[in-house]
Amino acid sequence: MGLGSLSLATSGFKFNVGVSYKPKIGLQLYTVRKALEEDFEVTMRRVADVGFLGIEYYPLSEKITTERAARTFKELGLEVFGMHTPMPDTEVRDGIAKLADAFNCNRIIYPGWPQGDKYKTQEATKRTAASYDAASEYMRLHGLHFGLHNHWWDFEETDGIVPFYYLLEHLSKDVFFEIDTYWVKTGGKDPVKVVGDFGKRAPFLHIKDGPAVQGDMMYKQVPVGDGSLDFASIVKAGGENTRWLVIEFDEYEKDIFEGIAKSYTYLTKNGLGEGKI
């Protein structure tokens, strides 16, 4: 039996929400980074066989050329719906724009790692917001959309500001958000409320599961449906604002392909998202 057709008994099947609109299901390639290093084409074939409609790019090894990656994605019918890249400042932004063109992708996402001092004070947060607006303006002029991905600290109050809520209020409306629902909960906020609050500004949701508590346990991640998050309520809160549900594991102790297949099957069998299978 293929990984994309695991039985309900192994997929955490619990319910079917019965909604007419279903976001597409994609995979953040960081999830399978180790396998990509070993055999890029075989790994991508295994990803496609699960049933994903698209992938979210992250910077690959230099030995995997842009041409090779683009050809493989196209042959497998995998849309590159988003790209995680370094902060598109003046030194790298032209290269990012060229990469986006090669992948026929129009959404550039700064993952926000590491934490650094960008939100340490209110003045630092204002300067950071200005840099995001500048990056967005450059990308807009090149037909691209600039977005931000969160970690737990982005939803923790710092110097009287909850960074991502400040950015939601103060950034240009051209900037979109990719809400990592697991890190939202790890940061002490309710992901259902956050997804609802960000509304149309959050077309992508990162979907991963686990204990969602800070410390070593936060990397004890498990397949979607086996942890602490309420994905039925999260998806409902996003509604038609959500274009992609993006499965991701930062770490996983078992076979990663089994983990992503179980996560995918949970979303499809419970009527939360759309895939090929």
HELIX and SHEET records of a PDB file:
HELIX    1   1 LEU A    3  SER A    5  5                                   3    
HELIX    2   2 LEU A    8  THR A   10  5                                   3    
HELIX    3   3 LEU A   29  VAL A   32  5                                   4    
HELIX    4   4 ARG A   33  GLU A   38  1                                   6    
HELIX    5   5 PHE A   40  VAL A   50  1                                  11    
HELIX    6   6 THR A   66  GLU A   75  1                                  10    
HELIX    7   7 ARG A   93  PHE A  103  1                                  11    
HELIX    8   8 GLN A  122  LEU A  141  1                                  20    
HELIX    9   9 TRP A  152  PHE A  155  5                                   4    
HELIX   10  10 PRO A  163  HIS A  170  1                                   8    
HELIX   11  11 THR A  181  THR A  186  1                                   6    
HELIX   12  12 PRO A  191  PHE A  198  1                                   8    
HELIX   13  13 GLY A  199  ARG A  201  5                                   3    
HELIX   14  14 ASP A  216  TYR A  219  5                                   4    
HELIX   15  15 PHE A  231  GLY A  238  1                                   8    
HELIX   16  16 GLY A  239  ASN A  241  5                                   3    
HELIX   17  17 ILE A  256  LYS A  269  1                                  14    
SHEET    1   A 9 LYS A  24  GLN A  28  0                                        
SHEET    2   A 9 GLY A  54  TYR A  57  1                                        
SHEET    3   A 9 GLU A  79  HIS A  84  1                                        
SHEET    4   A 9 ARG A 107  TYR A 110  1                                        
SHEET    5   A 9 HIS A 145  HIS A 149  1                                        
SHEET    6   A 9 PHE A 176  ASP A 180  1                                        
SHEET    7   A 9 PHE A 204  ILE A 207  1                                        
SHEET    8   A 9 TRP A 244  ILE A 247  1                                        
SHEET    9   A 9 LYS A  24  GLN A  28  1                                        
END                                                                             
